[in-house]
Amino acid sequence: MKNRLSIQVLFLVSILTGSLLFTSCQKSGNNYSIGDFVVTFGIVESISKDGINSLRVKLDNGDKFIALEHSPHLDELKPDQRILINFAPYQDVVNSDLSKTIYGKINFVQNILYKGILPLSAAINDSIGHDPIIVRDSWVTGDSILTIDFKFYTQGSLHYINLADNSQGNGKDKPFIFELRHNARGDQMSYAASGYISFKLNSYKIAGLHNTPFKIRYTDYEGKLNEIPHMINY
């Protein structure tokens, strides 16, 4: 029922959520420049520890990335894993649907906790916690994945974070209400830590409709109850 969330502070200079970030130095003979890099989120489609094409990732914007060589960063990855990836693009191919397949080298990859939404019940209400949390940003990708950029205070132990459907909405005339719940497990508030977590929204698509409204509800460190409106488009 509970999933562990490691405290991981991201040492990245800049991240453009849901998009691609490029920097460049001098030109190469291919589509990209020497020194270009991309930082974005995606889902691992396949992985191989041998030879070229060792990793295939579907990026959040619909493009695909294929690693042209083996990388030590692949050791803890598996298919359907949600990741944050930094890679150097070498060249790309435009697909029939106008998306791109980008070939390149992995610079860095980090696992992102990726889970379903819990039905809120009396049995789990206390165990998933009532501790405050801060949502710095949140967004929904085209594959119906909700990603939350969060912050909380810690002394360094493991925390639990879940999203729970409190059954107050139906996704039609009333948006679903998903409570972002945080269990600090008695940890002290010594310093701020931030990270990302993603949730699967496909089960909330409603037949006959093209979008489903929902809200993220959470309590911050000032005791304020916050709600963030979102839409699942399909």
VOBAKOL-977192 format. One record per residue (C-alpha): x, y, z; residue number from 1; residue in one letter. Coordinates in steps of 0.5 Angstrom, whole numbers. Layout:
N
<node><X>X</X><Y>Y</Y><Z>Z</Z><pos>NUM</pos><code>a</code></node>
...
This chain:
234
<node><X>0</X><Y>0</Y><Z>0</Z><pos>1</pos><code>m</code></node>
<node><X>6</X><Y>5</Y><Z>2</Z><pos>2</pos><code>k</code></node>
<node><X>11</X><Y>6</Y><Z>-3</Z><pos>3</pos><code>n</code></node>
<node><X>18</X><Y>9</Y><Z>-1</Z><pos>4</pos><code>r</code></node>
<node><X>20</X><Y>16</Y><Z>-3</Z><pos>5</pos><code>l</code></node>
<node><X>28</X><Y>17</Y><Z>-3</Z><pos>6</pos><code>s</code></node>
<node><X>30</X><Y>24</Y><Z>-1</Z><pos>7</pos><code>i</code></node>
<node><X>33</X><Y>26</Y><Z>-8</Z><pos>8</pos><code>q</code></node>
<node><X>35</X><Y>34</Y><Z>-9</Z><pos>9</pos><code>v</code></node>
<node><X>36</X><Y>35</Y><Z>-16</Z><pos>10</pos><code>l</code></node>
<node><X>42</X><Y>39</Y><Z>-18</Z><pos>11</pos><code>f</code></node>
<node><X>40</X><Y>41</Y><Z>-25</Z><pos>12</pos><code>l</code></node>
<node><X>41</X><Y>48</Y><Z>-27</Z><pos>13</pos><code>v</code></node>
<node><X>35</X><Y>49</Y><Z>-31</Z><pos>14</pos><code>s</code></node>
<node><X>29</X><Y>44</Y><Z>-33</Z><pos>15</pos><code>i</code></node>
<node><X>23</X><Y>46</Y><Z>-37</Z><pos>16</pos><code>l</code></node>
<node><X>17</X><Y>42</Y><Z>-35</Z><pos>17</pos><code>t</code></node>
<node><X>14</X><Y>38</Y><Z>-41</Z><pos>18</pos><code>g</code></node>
<node><X>19</X><Y>40</Y><Z>-46</Z><pos>19</pos><code>s</code></node>
<node><X>26</X><Y>40</Y><Z>-48</Z><pos>20</pos><code>l</code></node>
<node><X>32</X><Y>44</Y><Z>-46</Z><pos>21</pos><code>l</code></node>
<node><X>37</X><Y>45</Y><Z>-51</Z><pos>22</pos><code>f</code></node>
<node><X>44</X><Y>49</Y><Z>-50</Z><pos>23</pos><code>t</code></node>
<node><X>49</X><Y>49</Y><Z>-56</Z><pos>24</pos><code>s</code></node>
<node><X>57</X><Y>51</Y><Z>-57</Z><pos>25</pos><code>c</code></node>
<node><X>60</X><Y>50</Y><Z>-64</Z><pos>26</pos><code>q</code></node>
<node><X>56</X><Y>46</Y><Z>-70</Z><pos>27</pos><code>k</code></node>
<node><X>57</X><Y>39</Y><Z>-72</Z><pos>28</pos><code>s</code></node>
<node><X>56</X><Y>36</Y><Z>-78</Z><pos>29</pos><code>g</code></node>
<node><X>49</X><Y>33</Y><Z>-76</Z><pos>30</pos><code>n</code></node>
<node><X>42</X><Y>36</Y><Z>-74</Z><pos>31</pos><code>n</code></node>
<node><X>45</X><Y>38</Y><Z>-67</Z><pos>32</pos><code>y</code></node>
<node><X>51</X><Y>42</Y><Z>-64</Z><pos>33</pos><code>s</code></node>
<node><X>57</X><Y>40</Y><Z>-60</Z><pos>34</pos><code>i</code></node>
<node><X>55</X><Y>41</Y><Z>-53</Z><pos>35</pos><code>g</code></node>
<node><X>47</X><Y>41</Y><Z>-54</Z><pos>36</pos><code>d</code></node>
<node><X>43</X><Y>37</Y><Z>-49</Z><pos>37</pos><code>f</code></node>
<node><X>36</X><Y>35</Y><Z>-47</Z><pos>38</pos><code>v</code></node>
<node><X>33</X><Y>35</Y><Z>-40</Z><pos>39</pos><code>v</code></node>
<node><X>26</X><Y>32</Y><Z>-40</Z><pos>40</pos><code>t</code></node>
<node><X>21</X><Y>26</Y><Z>-38</Z><pos>41</pos><code>f</code></node>
<node><X>19</X><Y>20</Y><Z>-41</Z><pos>42</pos><code>g</code></node>
<node><X>17</X><Y>13</Y><Z>-40</Z><pos>43</pos><code>i</code></node>
<node><X>22</X><Y>7</Y><Z>-42</Z><pos>44</pos><code>v</code></node>
<node><X>19</X><Y>3</Y><Z>-47</Z><pos>45</pos><code>e</code></node>
<node><X>25</X><Y>-2</Y><Z>-48</Z><pos>46</pos><code>s</code></node>
<node><X>32</X><Y>-3</Y><Z>-45</Z><pos>47</pos><code>i</code></node>
<node><X>38</X><Y>-8</Y><Z>-47</Z><pos>48</pos><code>s</code></node>
<node><X>44</X><Y>-8</Y><Z>-43</Z><pos>49</pos><code>k</code></node>
<node><X>48</X><Y>-11</Y><Z>-49</Z><pos>50</pos><code>d</code></node>
<node><X>50</X><Y>-7</Y><Z>-56</Z><pos>51</pos><code>g</code></node>
<node><X>47</X><Y>-1</Y><Z>-59</Z><pos>52</pos><code>i</code></node>
<node><X>40</X><Y>2</Y><Z>-58</Z><pos>53</pos><code>n</code></node>
<node><X>41</X><Y>0</Y><Z>-51</Z><pos>54</pos><code>s</code></node>
<node><X>35</X><Y>4</Y><Z>-49</Z><pos>55</pos><code>l</code></node>
<node><X>28</X><Y>7</Y><Z>-52</Z><pos>56</pos><code>r</code></node>
<node><X>24</X><Y>12</Y><Z>-49</Z><pos>57</pos><code>v</code></node>
<node><X>18</X><Y>15</Y><Z>-50</Z><pos>58</pos><code>k</code></node>
<node><X>19</X><Y>23</Y><Z>-49</Z><pos>59</pos><code>l</code></node>
<node><X>13</X><Y>27</Y><Z>-46</Z><pos>60</pos><code>d</code></node>
<node><X>12</X><Y>31</Y><Z>-52</Z><pos>61</pos><code>n</code></node>
<node><X>11</X><Y>25</Y><Z>-56</Z><pos>62</pos><code>g</code></node>
<node><X>18</X><Y>24</Y><Z>-59</Z><pos>63</pos><code>d</code></node>
<node><X>22</X><Y>18</Y><Z>-58</Z><pos>64</pos><code>k</code></node>
<node><X>30</X><Y>17</Y><Z>-56</Z><pos>65</pos><code>f</code></node>
<node><X>34</X><Y>12</Y><Z>-57</Z><pos>66</pos><code>i</code></node>
<node><X>41</X><Y>11</Y><Z>-54</Z><pos>67</pos><code>a</code></node>
<node><X>46</X><Y>9</Y><Z>-59</Z><pos>68</pos><code>l</code></node>
<node><X>51</X><Y>6</Y><Z>-54</Z><pos>69</pos><code>e</code></node>
<node><X>51</X><Y>2</Y><Z>-47</Z><pos>70</pos><code>h</code></node>
<node><X>51</X><Y>7</Y><Z>-41</Z><pos>71</pos><code>s</code></node>
<node><X>52</X><Y>5</Y><Z>-34</Z><pos>72</pos><code>p</code></node>
<node><X>46</X><Y>9</Y><Z>-32</Z><pos>73</pos><code>h</code></node>
<node><X>41</X><Y>3</Y><Z>-35</Z><pos>74</pos><code>l</code></node>
<node><X>43</X><Y>-1</Y><Z>-29</Z><pos>75</pos><code>d</code></node>
<node><X>37</X><Y>0</Y><Z>-25</Z><pos>76</pos><code>e</code></node>
<node><X>32</X><Y>2</Y><Z>-31</Z><pos>77</pos><code>l</code></node>
<node><X>26</X><Y>-3</Y><Z>-33</Z><pos>78</pos><code>k</code></node>
<node><X>20</X><Y>-2</Y><Z>-38</Z><pos>79</pos><code>p</code></node>
<node><X>15</X><Y>2</Y><Z>-36</Z><pos>80</pos><code>d</code></node>
<node><X>19</X><Y>6</Y><Z>-31</Z><pos>81</pos><code>q</code></node>
<node><X>18</X><Y>13</Y><Z>-31</Z><pos>82</pos><code>r</code></node>
<node><X>25</X><Y>17</Y><Z>-32</Z><pos>83</pos><code>i</code></node>
<node><X>28</X><Y>24</Y><Z>-32</Z><pos>84</pos><code>l</code></node>
<node><X>33</X><Y>24</Y><Z>-37</Z><pos>85</pos><code>i</code></node>
<node><X>39</X><Y>28</Y><Z>-40</Z><pos>86</pos><code>n</code></node>
<node><X>42</X><Y>26</Y><Z>-46</Z><pos>87</pos><code>f</code></node>
<node><X>46</X><Y>29</Y><Z>-52</Z><pos>88</pos><code>a</code></node>
<node><X>42</X><Y>29</Y><Z>-59</Z><pos>89</pos><code>p</code></node>
<node><X>46</X><Y>27</Y><Z>-65</Z><pos>90</pos><code>y</code></node>
<node><X>41</X><Y>26</Y><Z>-70</Z><pos>91</pos><code>q</code></node>
<node><X>34</X><Y>25</Y><Z>-71</Z><pos>92</pos><code>d</code></node>
<node><X>29</X><Y>22</Y><Z>-76</Z><pos>93</pos><code>v</code></node>
<node><X>22</X><Y>25</Y><Z>-77</Z><pos>94</pos><code>v</code></node>
<node><X>16</X><Y>19</Y><Z>-77</Z><pos>95</pos><code>n</code></node>
<node><X>10</X><Y>19</Y><Z>-81</Z><pos>96</pos><code>s</code></node>
<node><X>6</X><Y>22</Y><Z>-75</Z><pos>97</pos><code>d</code></node>
<node><X>11</X><Y>28</Y><Z>-75</Z><pos>98</pos><code>l</code></node>
<node><X>14</X><Y>26</Y><Z>-68</Z><pos>99</pos><code>s</code></node>
<node><X>21</X><Y>25</Y><Z>-68</Z><pos>100</pos><code>k</code></node>
<node><X>26</X><Y>19</Y><Z>-66</Z><pos>101</pos><code>t</code></node>
<node><X>32</X><Y>22</Y><Z>-63</Z><pos>102</pos><code>i</code></node>
<node><X>39</X><Y>18</Y><Z>-63</Z><pos>103</pos><code>y</code></node>
<node><X>44</X><Y>20</Y><Z>-58</Z><pos>104</pos><code>g</code></node>
<node><X>48</X><Y>19</Y><Z>-52</Z><pos>105</pos><code>k</code></node>
<node><X>45</X><Y>19</Y><Z>-44</Z><pos>106</pos><code>i</code></node>
<node><X>49</X><Y>24</Y><Z>-40</Z><pos>107</pos><code>n</code></node>
<node><X>44</X><Y>22</Y><Z>-34</Z><pos>108</pos><code>f</code></node>
<node><X>38</X><Y>19</Y><Z>-32</Z><pos>109</pos><code>v</code></node>
<node><X>34</X><Y>19</Y><Z>-26</Z><pos>110</pos><code>q</code></node>
<node><X>28</X><Y>14</Y><Z>-24</Z><pos>111</pos><code>n</code></node>
<node><X>22</X><Y>18</Y><Z>-22</Z><pos>112</pos><code>i</code></node>
<node><X>17</X><Y>14</Y><Z>-17</Z><pos>113</pos><code>l</code></node>
<node><X>11</X><Y>12</Y><Z>-22</Z><pos>114</pos><code>y</code></node>
<node><X>4</X><Y>10</Y><Z>-19</Z><pos>115</pos><code>k</code></node>
<node><X>-3</X><Y>9</Y><Z>-19</Z><pos>116</pos><code>g</code></node>
<node><X>-8</X><Y>13</Y><Z>-15</Z><pos>117</pos><code>i</code></node>
<node><X>-11</X><Y>10</Y><Z>-9</Z><pos>118</pos><code>l</code></node>
<node><X>-18</X><Y>10</Y><Z>-7</Z><pos>119</pos><code>p</code></node>
<node><X>-19</X><Y>14</Y><Z>0</Z><pos>120</pos><code>l</code></node>
<node><X>-22</X><Y>10</Y><Z>5</Z><pos>121</pos><code>s</code></node>
<node><X>-22</X><Y>10</Y><Z>13</Z><pos>122</pos><code>a</code></node>
<node><X>-17</X><Y>4</Y><Z>13</Z><pos>123</pos><code>a</code></node>
<node><X>-12</X><Y>8</Y><Z>10</Z><pos>124</pos><code>i</code></node>
<node><X>-13</X><Y>15</Y><Z>12</Z><pos>125</pos><code>n</code></node>
<node><X>-8</X><Y>15</Y><Z>17</Z><pos>126</pos><code>d</code></node>
<node><X>-3</X><Y>11</Y><Z>14</Z><pos>127</pos><code>s</code></node>
<node><X>-2</X><Y>15</Y><Z>8</Z><pos>128</pos><code>i</code></node>
<node><X>-1</X><Y>21</Y><Z>13</Z><pos>129</pos><code>g</code></node>
<node><X>-4</X><Y>28</Y><Z>14</Z><pos>130</pos><code>h</code></node>
<node><X>3</X><Y>32</Y><Z>14</Z><pos>131</pos><code>d</code></node>
<node><X>4</X><Y>39</Y><Z>10</Z><pos>132</pos><code>p</code></node>
<node><X>7</X><Y>39</Y><Z>3</Z><pos>133</pos><code>i</code></node>
<node><X>8</X><Y>44</Y><Z>-2</Z><pos>134</pos><code>i</code></node>
<node><X>7</X><Y>43</Y><Z>-10</Z><pos>135</pos><code>v</code></node>
<node><X>11</X><Y>48</Y><Z>-14</Z><pos>136</pos><code>r</code></node>
<node><X>8</X><Y>46</Y><Z>-20</Z><pos>137</pos><code>d</code></node>
<node><X>4</X><Y>40</Y><Z>-23</Z><pos>138</pos><code>s</code></node>
<node><X>2</X><Y>38</Y><Z>-31</Z><pos>139</pos><code>w</code></node>
<node><X>-1</X><Y>33</Y><Z>-35</Z><pos>140</pos><code>v</code></node>
<node><X>2</X><Y>30</Y><Z>-41</Z><pos>141</pos><code>t</code></node>
<node><X>-1</X><Y>27</Y><Z>-47</Z><pos>142</pos><code>g</code></node>
<node><X>-1</X><Y>20</Y><Z>-44</Z><pos>143</pos><code>d</code></node>
<node><X>-5</X><Y>22</Y><Z>-38</Z><pos>144</pos><code>s</code></node>
<node><X>1</X><Y>22</Y><Z>-34</Z><pos>145</pos><code>i</code></node>
<node><X>0</X><Y>27</Y><Z>-28</Z><pos>146</pos><code>l</code></node>
<node><X>7</X><Y>29</Y><Z>-25</Z><pos>147</pos><code>t</code></node>
<node><X>8</X><Y>34</Y><Z>-19</Z><pos>148</pos><code>i</code></node>
<node><X>14</X><Y>38</Y><Z>-17</Z><pos>149</pos><code>d</code></node>
<node><X>14</X><Y>38</Y><Z>-10</Z><pos>150</pos><code>f</code></node>
<node><X>18</X><Y>40</Y><Z>-4</Z><pos>151</pos><code>k</code></node>
<node><X>18</X><Y>38</Y><Z>4</Z><pos>152</pos><code>f</code></node>
<node><X>22</X><Y>39</Y><Z>10</Z><pos>153</pos><code>y</code></node>
<node><X>26</X><Y>34</Y><Z>13</Z><pos>154</pos><code>t</code></node>
<node><X>32</X><Y>31</Y><Z>17</Z><pos>155</pos><code>q</code></node>
<node><X>34</X><Y>26</Y><Z>12</Z><pos>156</pos><code>g</code></node>
<node><X>29</X><Y>20</Y><Z>13</Z><pos>157</pos><code>s</code></node>
<node><X>24</X><Y>17</Y><Z>8</Z><pos>158</pos><code>l</code></node>
<node><X>17</X><Y>20</Y><Z>7</Z><pos>159</pos><code>h</code></node>
<node><X>11</X><Y>17</Y><Z>4</Z><pos>160</pos><code>y</code></node>
<node><X>7</X><Y>21</Y><Z>-2</Z><pos>161</pos><code>i</code></node>
<node><X>1</X><Y>18</Y><Z>-5</Z><pos>162</pos><code>n</code></node>
<node><X>-5</X><Y>21</Y><Z>-9</Z><pos>163</pos><code>l</code></node>
<node><X>-12</X><Y>19</Y><Z>-6</Z><pos>164</pos><code>a</code></node>
<node><X>-19</X><Y>19</Y><Z>-10</Z><pos>165</pos><code>d</code></node>
<node><X>-24</X><Y>22</Y><Z>-4</Z><pos>166</pos><code>n</code></node>
<node><X>-30</X><Y>20</Y><Z>-8</Z><pos>167</pos><code>s</code></node>
<node><X>-33</X><Y>27</Y><Z>-8</Z><pos>168</pos><code>q</code></node>
<node><X>-33</X><Y>28</Y><Z>-16</Z><pos>169</pos><code>g</code></node>
<node><X>-35</X><Y>24</Y><Z>-22</Z><pos>170</pos><code>n</code></node>
<node><X>-31</X><Y>27</Y><Z>-27</Z><pos>171</pos><code>g</code></node>
<node><X>-37</X><Y>30</Y><Z>-31</Z><pos>172</pos><code>k</code></node>
<node><X>-41</X><Y>35</Y><Z>-27</Z><pos>173</pos><code>d</code></node>
<node><X>-36</X><Y>35</Y><Z>-21</Z><pos>174</pos><code>k</code></node>
<node><X>-29</X><Y>34</Y><Z>-22</Z><pos>175</pos><code>p</code></node>
<node><X>-25</X><Y>29</Y><Z>-19</Z><pos>176</pos><code>f</code></node>
<node><X>-22</X><Y>31</Y><Z>-12</Z><pos>177</pos><code>i</code></node>
<node><X>-15</X><Y>27</Y><Z>-11</Z><pos>178</pos><code>f</code></node>
<node><X>-12</X><Y>29</Y><Z>-5</Z><pos>179</pos><code>e</code></node>
<node><X>-4</X><Y>29</Y><Z>-5</Z><pos>180</pos><code>l</code></node>
<node><X>-2</X><Y>26</Y><Z>2</Z><pos>181</pos><code>r</code></node>
<node><X>4</X><Y>26</Y><Z>6</Z><pos>182</pos><code>h</code></node>
<node><X>7</X><Y>22</Y><Z>11</Z><pos>183</pos><code>n</code></node>
<node><X>13</X><Y>25</Y><Z>14</Z><pos>184</pos><code>a</code></node>
<node><X>14</X><Y>19</Y><Z>19</Z><pos>185</pos><code>r</code></node>
<node><X>16</X><Y>23</Y><Z>25</Z><pos>186</pos><code>g</code></node>
<node><X>22</X><Y>26</Y><Z>21</Z><pos>187</pos><code>d</code></node>
<node><X>24</X><Y>33</Y><Z>23</Z><pos>188</pos><code>q</code></node>
<node><X>24</X><Y>39</Y><Z>19</Z><pos>189</pos><code>m</code></node>
<node><X>31</X><Y>41</Y><Z>18</Z><pos>190</pos><code>s</code></node>
<node><X>32</X><Y>43</Y><Z>11</Z><pos>191</pos><code>y</code></node>
<node><X>28</X><Y>43</Y><Z>5</Z><pos>192</pos><code>a</code></node>
<node><X>28</X><Y>37</Y><Z>0</Z><pos>193</pos><code>a</code></node>
<node><X>25</X><Y>37</Y><Z>-7</Z><pos>194</pos><code>s</code></node>
<node><X>23</X><Y>32</Y><Z>-12</Z><pos>195</pos><code>g</code></node>
<node><X>18</X><Y>29</Y><Z>-17</Z><pos>196</pos><code>y</code></node>
<node><X>13</X><Y>24</Y><Z>-17</Z><pos>197</pos><code>i</code></node>
<node><X>8</X><Y>22</Y><Z>-23</Z><pos>198</pos><code>s</code></node>
<node><X>1</X><Y>18</Y><Z>-23</Z><pos>199</pos><code>f</code></node>
<node><X>-3</X><Y>14</Y><Z>-28</Z><pos>200</pos><code>k</code></node>
<node><X>-9</X><Y>17</Y><Z>-30</Z><pos>201</pos><code>l</code></node>
<node><X>-12</X><Y>13</Y><Z>-35</Z><pos>202</pos><code>n</code></node>
<node><X>-17</X><Y>9</Y><Z>-31</Z><pos>203</pos><code>s</code></node>
<node><X>-20</X><Y>16</Y><Z>-30</Z><pos>204</pos><code>y</code></node>
<node><X>-22</X><Y>17</Y><Z>-37</Z><pos>205</pos><code>k</code></node>
<node><X>-30</X><Y>16</Y><Z>-38</Z><pos>206</pos><code>i</code></node>
<node><X>-33</X><Y>13</Y><Z>-44</Z><pos>207</pos><code>a</code></node>
<node><X>-36</X><Y>18</Y><Z>-49</Z><pos>208</pos><code>g</code></node>
<node><X>-32</X><Y>24</Y><Z>-47</Z><pos>209</pos><code>l</code></node>
<node><X>-26</X><Y>27</Y><Z>-49</Z><pos>210</pos><code>h</code></node>
<node><X>-24</X><Y>30</Y><Z>-43</Z><pos>211</pos><code>n</code></node>
<node><X>-24</X><Y>29</Y><Z>-35</Z><pos>212</pos><code>t</code></node>
<node><X>-23</X><Y>35</Y><Z>-30</Z><pos>213</pos><code>p</code></node>
<node><X>-20</X><Y>34</Y><Z>-23</Z><pos>214</pos><code>f</code></node>
<node><X>-17</X><Y>38</Y><Z>-18</Z><pos>215</pos><code>k</code></node>
<node><X>-11</X><Y>36</Y><Z>-14</Z><pos>216</pos><code>i</code></node>
<node><X>-12</X><Y>38</Y><Z>-6</Z><pos>217</pos><code>r</code></node>
<node><X>-6</X><Y>39</Y><Z>-1</Z><pos>218</pos><code>y</code></node>
<node><X>-5</X><Y>42</Y><Z>5</Z><pos>219</pos><code>t</code></node>
<node><X>1</X><Y>47</Y><Z>6</Z><pos>220</pos><code>d</code></node>
<node><X>6</X><Y>49</Y><Z>12</Z><pos>221</pos><code>y</code></node>
<node><X>1</X><Y>55</Y><Z>13</Z><pos>222</pos><code>e</code></node>
<node><X>-5</X><Y>50</Y><Z>14</Z><pos>223</pos><code>g</code></node>
<node><X>-8</X><Y>53</Y><Z>8</Z><pos>224</pos><code>k</code></node>
<node><X>-12</X><Y>48</Y><Z>4</Z><pos>225</pos><code>l</code></node>
<node><X>-10</X><Y>49</Y><Z>-4</Z><pos>226</pos><code>n</code></node>
<node><X>-14</X><Y>46</Y><Z>-10</Z><pos>227</pos><code>e</code></node>
<node><X>-10</X><Y>46</Y><Z>-17</Z><pos>228</pos><code>i</code></node>
<node><X>-15</X><Y>45</Y><Z>-23</Z><pos>229</pos><code>p</code></node>
<node><X>-13</X><Y>40</Y><Z>-28</Z><pos>230</pos><code>h</code></node>
<node><X>-16</X><Y>37</Y><Z>-34</Z><pos>231</pos><code>m</code></node>
<node><X>-15</X><Y>30</Y><Z>-37</Z><pos>232</pos><code>i</code></node>
<node><X>-15</X><Y>31</Y><Z>-45</Z><pos>233</pos><code>n</code></node>
<node><X>-16</X><Y>24</Y><Z>-49</Z><pos>234</pos><code>y</code></node>
